[in-house]
């Protein structure tokens, strides 16, 4: 919905006038390259998308937070003084988790009415949860500052951390920081080169040269993802422990170069563990090379690195499967595809492809048909550009 239409919908639900209404937004994200590196202290290269969560907000004079959404019939009303009571909500727990973490961090929250409108598809692998969390954090923090006469800008990196804590502690999902960081800190036509060891980052120019980012969703239920994720983490920890015997300064696999791995890899006798470690360290190397390619405006090289990333995730980390492999294989047969790879945890979920704009319709039609023929599943496709991170929408 457009902002003016959203404001009208807000008034239909909550009453009053447009006076005092504030509008905030935060986007979904896609990770372009750098997979299963984040929890190993490595590098990732996400980008914010133009699909987003928009929140219309108005402060209240009591301690209640009221939630509504344009695509849902039911409402949520919660007290800021008893947020622990609402953890099992079917919808609204991400928002109330953010409120809970903001209060624990010392933010003097005020009651408010909130209306949500989402263009990030839920369950589409584009982190709709992070978009909701960051937009909510920004809205609640801004209203609390204003109500209490605090004259300072909201710290967006802190909002990303608040969103992650809400998901970890309130919702119970053990996610990393990348999704919220990309949603909070994204910039139009830029990727974010993020070092997961210390959250240092650079905005890297992303000139898509008449291309679009196309996300293809396998629509496969990811029954293996959580158990295999824990298994991979454990395998990486075993490999790190062995490499630390000769590289004692390494605190994580992200501290180890590919040259060092090549020199000492035979110390890791277990072939499976060695493959997992090789993926992580080589993937870190690919992220750094990808950043160099983007600075040199070499989209073709970036595409080649995406393909190498997928092959490594398939052969060394073994987290792809027939559905993701089929989407990538069929994508690479389409003229106008620069690169394609799985993105996210794997075992289902999504691929990300860079596709020339004039080839997008052909891509969706042909890849979708071949995918159905080979798997019996219908894929979903989302074409997007790279947008800005979380912000308030100021209107004249």
C-alpha positions as CSV (number, residue, x, y, z in Angstrom):
1,X,0.0,0.0,0.0
2,X,1.0,3.6,-0.5
3,X,1.7,5.7,2.6
4,X,-1.5,7.8,2.3
5,X,-3.6,4.6,1.9
6,X,-1.9,3.1,4.9
7,X,-2.7,6.1,7.0
8,X,-6.3,5.9,6.1
9,X,-6.4,2.2,7.0
10,X,-4.7,3.1,10.3
11,X,-7.5,5.6,11.1
12,X,-10.2,3.0,10.1
13,X,-8.7,0.6,12.7
14,X,-7.6,2.9,15.5
15,X,-9.7,6.1,15.0
16,X,-8.4,9.7,15.4
17,X,-6.8,11.8,12.6
18,X,-3.6,11.8,10.7
19,X,-2.0,14.2,13.2
20,X,0.9,12.6,15.0
21,X,1.2,9.6,12.7
22,X,4.7,8.4,12.0
23,X,5.8,6.0,9.2
24,X,8.8,3.7,9.3
25,X,10.1,1.0,7.0
26,X,12.8,-1.7,6.8
27,X,13.6,-4.1,4.0
28,X,14.1,-7.8,3.5
29,X,17.5,-9.0,2.5
30,X,19.3,-11.5,0.4
31,X,22.8,-12.8,1.0
32,X,24.7,-12.5,-2.4
33,X,27.7,-14.6,-1.3
34,X,29.2,-15.9,1.9
35,X,27.2,-18.9,3.2
36,X,27.7,-20.7,6.5
37,X,30.6,-18.3,7.2
38,X,28.8,-16.1,9.7
39,X,28.9,-18.4,12.7
40,X,32.5,-19.3,11.8
41,X,33.6,-15.7,12.3
42,X,33.8,-15.1,8.5
43,X,32.6,-12.6,5.9
44,X,29.2,-12.2,4.3
45,X,27.9,-10.0,1.5
46,X,24.2,-9.3,1.9
47,X,22.1,-6.6,0.3
48,X,18.8,-4.9,1.3
49,X,16.0,-5.4,-1.1
50,X,13.2,-3.1,-2.2
51,X,10.6,-5.4,-0.6
52,X,9.9,-4.1,2.9
53,X,7.9,-3.9,6.1
54,X,6.2,-0.5,6.6
55,X,4.8,0.5,10.0
56,X,2.4,3.3,10.8
57,X,2.8,4.3,14.4
58,X,1.1,6.6,16.9
59,X,1.9,7.0,20.7
60,X,-0.7,6.3,23.3
61,X,-1.2,7.7,26.8
62,X,-1.2,4.3,28.5
63,X,1.2,1.3,28.6
64,X,-0.5,-0.8,25.9
65,X,1.0,-1.8,22.5
66,X,-1.7,-2.6,19.9
67,X,-0.7,-4.4,16.7
68,X,-2.6,-4.8,13.4
69,X,-1.7,-5.8,9.9
70,X,-3.2,-5.0,6.5
71,X,-3.4,-8.6,5.5
72,X,-4.7,-10.1,8.8
73,X,-8.1,-9.9,10.5
74,X,-7.0,-10.5,14.1
75,X,-5.4,-7.9,16.4
76,X,-3.0,-8.0,19.3
77,X,-3.1,-5.9,22.4
78,X,-0.3,-6.3,25.0
79,X,0.9,-4.5,28.1
80,X,4.5,-3.2,28.2
81,X,4.5,-4.3,31.9
82,X,3.9,-8.0,31.2
83,X,5.5,-8.8,27.9
84,X,6.5,-12.3,29.0
85,X,2.9,-13.4,28.7
86,X,2.8,-13.1,24.9
87,X,5.7,-15.3,23.7
88,X,3.3,-18.0,22.2
89,X,1.4,-15.6,19.9
90,X,0.9,-16.9,16.3
91,X,1.6,-13.4,15.1
92,X,3.0,-10.4,17.0
93,X,5.7,-12.2,19.0
94,X,8.5,-10.7,16.9
95,X,7.2,-7.2,17.6
96,X,6.7,-7.7,21.3
97,X,10.1,-9.4,21.6
98,X,11.6,-6.2,20.2
99,X,9.7,-4.2,22.8
100,X,10.9,-6.6,25.5
101,X,14.6,-6.2,24.5
102,X,14.4,-2.4,24.1
103,X,13.0,-2.2,27.7
104,X,15.8,-4.5,28.9
105,X,18.3,-2.2,27.2
106,X,16.9,0.8,29.1
107,X,14.7,2.4,26.5
108,X,11.7,4.2,28.2
109,X,9.0,2.8,25.9
110,X,5.6,4.3,25.6
111,X,2.3,2.6,24.6
112,X,1.4,2.9,20.9
113,X,-0.8,1.7,18.1
114,X,1.0,0.1,15.2
115,X,-0.2,-1.0,11.7
116,X,2.0,-3.3,9.6
117,X,2.1,-3.7,5.8
118,X,4.5,-6.3,4.3
119,X,5.8,-6.7,0.8
120,X,8.5,-9.2,1.9
121,X,7.0,-12.6,1.3
122,X,6.7,-14.6,4.5
123,X,8.7,-17.9,4.4
124,X,10.3,-16.8,1.2
125,X,13.9,-16.8,2.6
126,X,14.2,-13.0,2.4
127,X,14.1,-12.5,6.1
128,X,10.6,-11.0,6.6
129,X,11.2,-11.4,10.4
130,X,14.3,-9.1,10.4
131,X,12.3,-6.5,8.4
132,X,9.6,-6.6,11.0
133,X,12.1,-6.5,13.9
134,X,14.1,-3.6,12.6
135,X,11.1,-1.5,11.6
136,X,9.5,-2.1,15.0
137,X,12.7,-1.3,16.9
138,X,13.1,2.0,14.9
139,X,9.4,2.9,15.5
140,X,9.4,2.1,19.2
141,X,12.8,3.8,19.9
142,X,11.8,6.9,18.0
143,X,8.5,7.3,19.9
144,X,10.2,6.7,23.2
145,X,12.8,9.3,22.5
146,X,10.2,11.9,21.5
147,X,7.9,11.2,24.4
148,X,10.8,11.6,26.9
149,X,12.4,14.6,25.2
150,X,15.6,12.7,24.2
151,X,17.4,14.6,21.4
152,X,19.5,12.0,19.6
153,X,19.4,9.9,16.5
154,X,18.4,6.2,16.8
155,X,21.5,4.0,16.5
156,X,20.6,1.6,13.6
157,X,23.3,-0.9,14.4
158,X,21.9,-1.1,18.0
159,X,18.4,-1.7,16.4
160,X,19.9,-4.6,14.4
161,X,21.3,-6.1,17.7
162,X,18.0,-5.6,19.4
163,X,16.2,-7.4,16.6
164,X,18.6,-10.4,16.8
165,X,18.2,-10.6,20.6
166,X,14.4,-10.5,20.2
167,X,14.6,-13.5,17.8
168,X,17.1,-15.4,20.0
169,X,15.6,-14.7,23.4
170,X,11.8,-14.1,22.9
171,X,10.9,-16.0,19.8
172,X,13.5,-18.8,20.4
173,X,15.3,-18.8,17.0
174,X,19.1,-19.0,17.2
175,X,19.8,-16.7,14.2
176,X,23.0,-14.7,13.6
177,X,23.2,-10.9,13.1
178,X,23.4,-10.8,9.3
179,X,19.7,-10.5,8.5
180,X,19.0,-7.7,10.9
181,X,22.2,-5.9,10.1
182,X,21.4,-5.9,6.4
183,X,17.9,-4.7,7.0
184,X,19.1,-1.9,9.2
185,X,22.2,-0.8,7.4
186,X,21.5,-1.4,3.7
187,X,21.9,1.3,1.1
188,X,20.4,1.5,-2.4
189,X,22.7,0.0,-5.1
190,X,25.2,-1.2,-2.5
191,X,26.1,-4.6,-0.9
192,X,27.3,-4.8,2.7
193,X,30.7,-6.4,3.2
194,X,30.3,-7.5,6.8
195,X,32.9,-9.1,9.1
196,X,31.0,-11.3,11.5
197,X,33.8,-11.3,14.0
198,X,33.3,-7.6,15.1
199,X,30.5,-6.2,12.9
200,X,32.9,-3.9,11.0
201,X,31.5,-3.3,7.5
202,X,31.9,-1.5,4.2
203,X,29.3,-0.5,1.7
204,X,30.3,-1.8,-1.6
205,X,28.9,-0.3,-4.9
206,X,26.7,-2.8,-6.7
207,X,26.2,-1.8,-10.3
208,X,23.8,-4.3,-11.7
209,X,24.1,-3.0,-15.2
210,X,20.5,-3.5,-16.3
211,X,20.2,-6.7,-14.3
212,X,17.8,-7.7,-11.5
213,X,18.2,-9.9,-8.5
214,X,15.9,-12.9,-8.8
215,X,15.2,-15.0,-5.8
216,X,13.8,-18.5,-6.6
217,X,12.1,-20.3,-3.7
218,X,12.1,-24.2,-3.8
219,X,9.0,-24.3,-1.7
220,X,10.4,-27.4,-0.1
221,X,9.7,-28.0,3.6
222,X,13.2,-27.7,5.3
223,X,12.9,-30.7,7.7
224,X,16.6,-31.3,7.8
225,X,17.8,-27.7,8.1
226,X,18.1,-27.3,11.9
227,X,19.6,-30.7,12.7
228,X,22.1,-30.5,9.9
229,X,22.9,-26.9,10.8
230,X,24.0,-28.1,14.3
231,X,25.9,-30.9,12.8
232,X,27.8,-28.6,10.5
233,X,28.6,-26.2,13.4
234,X,30.0,-29.1,15.4
235,X,32.1,-30.3,12.4
236,X,33.6,-26.8,11.9
237,X,34.4,-26.6,15.7
238,X,36.3,-29.9,15.4
239,X,38.3,-28.7,12.5
240,X,39.1,-25.4,14.2
241,X,40.3,-27.3,17.3
242,X,42.8,-29.3,15.2
243,X,44.1,-26.3,13.2
244,X,44.6,-24.3,16.4
245,X,47.3,-26.8,17.4
246,X,49.5,-25.2,14.7
247,X,47.7,-21.8,14.5
248,X,47.1,-21.0,18.2
249,X,46.3,-17.4,17.4
250,X,43.1,-18.4,15.4
251,X,39.9,-17.7,17.4
252,X,37.6,-18.9,14.6
253,X,37.9,-20.3,11.0
254,X,37.5,-16.7,9.8
255,X,41.0,-16.0,11.1
256,X,42.6,-18.7,8.9
257,X,43.6,-18.0,5.3
258,X,43.2,-20.4,2.5
259,X,47.0,-20.6,2.2
260,X,47.3,-21.7,5.8
261,X,44.5,-24.2,5.4
262,X,46.3,-25.7,2.3
263,X,49.5,-26.0,4.3
264,X,47.9,-27.8,7.3
265,X,44.8,-29.4,6.0
266,X,46.3,-33.0,6.2
267,X,46.2,-32.6,10.0
268,X,42.4,-33.0,9.7
269,X,42.3,-36.7,9.2
270,X,38.5,-37.0,9.0
271,X,37.6,-36.3,5.4
272,X,34.1,-34.9,6.2
273,X,35.4,-32.4,8.7
274,X,38.2,-31.4,6.3
275,X,35.6,-30.7,3.5
276,X,33.5,-28.6,5.9
277,X,36.5,-26.5,6.9
278,X,37.6,-26.1,3.3
279,X,34.2,-24.7,2.3
280,X,34.2,-22.1,5.0
281,X,37.8,-20.9,4.4
282,X,37.4,-20.9,0.6
283,X,34.0,-19.2,0.9
284,X,35.6,-16.4,2.9
285,X,38.2,-16.0,0.2
286,X,35.4,-15.8,-2.4
287,X,33.7,-13.1,-0.5
288,X,36.8,-11.0,-0.5
289,X,37.4,-11.6,-4.2
290,X,33.7,-10.7,-4.8
291,X,34.2,-7.4,-3.1
292,X,37.3,-6.7,-5.3
293,X,35.2,-7.6,-8.4
294,X,32.4,-5.2,-7.5
295,X,34.9,-2.4,-6.8
296,X,36.3,-3.1,-10.3
297,X,32.8,-3.1,-11.7
298,X,33.3,-6.7,-13.0
299,X,29.9,-8.2,-12.7
300,X,30.9,-11.2,-14.8
301,X,33.6,-12.2,-12.3
302,X,31.1,-11.7,-9.5
303,X,28.8,-14.2,-11.2
304,X,31.6,-16.8,-11.6
305,X,32.3,-16.5,-7.9
306,X,28.6,-17.1,-7.1
307,X,28.7,-20.3,-9.1
308,X,31.8,-21.4,-7.4
309,X,30.1,-20.8,-4.1
310,X,27.2,-23.0,-5.0
311,X,29.5,-25.8,-6.1
312,X,31.3,-25.6,-2.8
313,X,28.1,-25.7,-0.8
314,X,27.0,-28.7,-2.9
315,X,30.3,-30.7,-2.8
316,X,32.1,-29.7,0.3
317,X,29.4,-28.5,2.8
318,X,26.7,-30.7,1.3
319,X,23.7,-28.5,2.2
320,X,22.0,-28.1,-1.2
321,X,20.0,-31.1,-2.4
322,X,18.1,-31.9,-5.6
323,X,15.8,-28.9,-5.4
324,X,18.4,-26.2,-5.0
325,X,20.8,-27.8,-7.4
326,X,18.0,-28.1,-10.0
327,X,17.2,-24.4,-9.7
328,X,20.8,-23.4,-10.2
329,X,21.5,-25.8,-13.0
330,X,18.4,-24.6,-14.9
331,X,19.1,-21.0,-14.2
332,X,22.6,-21.3,-15.7
333,X,21.1,-22.6,-19.0
334,X,19.2,-19.3,-19.5
335,X,20.9,-16.7,-21.7
336,X,21.2,-13.5,-19.6
337,X,22.0,-15.2,-16.3
338,X,25.2,-13.7,-14.8
339,X,25.4,-16.0,-11.8
340,X,23.3,-18.2,-9.5
341,X,23.7,-20.0,-6.2
342,X,21.8,-21.2,-3.2
343,X,21.4,-18.7,-0.4
344,X,20.5,-19.3,3.2
345,X,20.8,-22.4,5.4
346,X,20.1,-24.9,2.5
347,X,18.1,-28.2,2.3
348,X,15.4,-26.2,0.6
349,X,14.9,-22.5,0.8
350,X,16.1,-20.2,-2.0
351,X,18.6,-19.5,-4.7
352,X,19.7,-16.0,-5.8
353,X,20.5,-15.2,-9.4
354,X,21.6,-12.1,-11.2
355,X,19.6,-11.9,-14.4
356,X,19.6,-9.4,-17.2
357,X,16.3,-7.4,-17.0
358,X,15.1,-8.4,-20.5
359,X,15.6,-12.1,-19.6
360,X,13.7,-12.2,-16.3
361,X,10.4,-13.3,-17.7
362,X,12.1,-16.0,-19.8
363,X,14.0,-17.1,-16.7
364,X,10.9,-17.4,-14.5
365,X,8.9,-19.3,-17.2
366,X,11.6,-21.8,-18.2
367,X,13.3,-22.4,-14.8
368,X,9.9,-22.8,-13.2
369,X,8.8,-25.3,-15.9
370,X,12.0,-27.4,-15.7
371,X,12.0,-27.3,-11.9
372,X,8.4,-28.7,-11.8
373,X,9.3,-31.4,-14.4
374,X,12.3,-32.5,-12.3
375,X,11.0,-32.2,-8.8
376,X,7.2,-32.1,-8.9
377,X,7.3,-28.8,-6.9
378,X,6.3,-25.3,-8.0
379,X,8.9,-22.6,-7.4
380,X,8.1,-19.0,-6.4
381,X,10.1,-16.2,-8.0
382,X,10.7,-12.7,-6.7
383,X,12.5,-10.0,-8.8
384,X,13.9,-7.1,-6.9
385,X,16.4,-4.3,-6.9
386,X,18.8,-3.3,-4.1
387,X,17.2,-0.7,-1.7
388,X,17.8,1.3,1.4
389,X,17.9,0.0,5.0
390,X,15.6,1.0,7.9
391,X,14.4,4.6,8.0
392,X,11.6,6.9,8.9
393,X,9.5,8.1,5.9
394,X,9.3,11.8,6.2
395,X,6.5,13.5,4.3
396,X,6.3,17.2,3.4
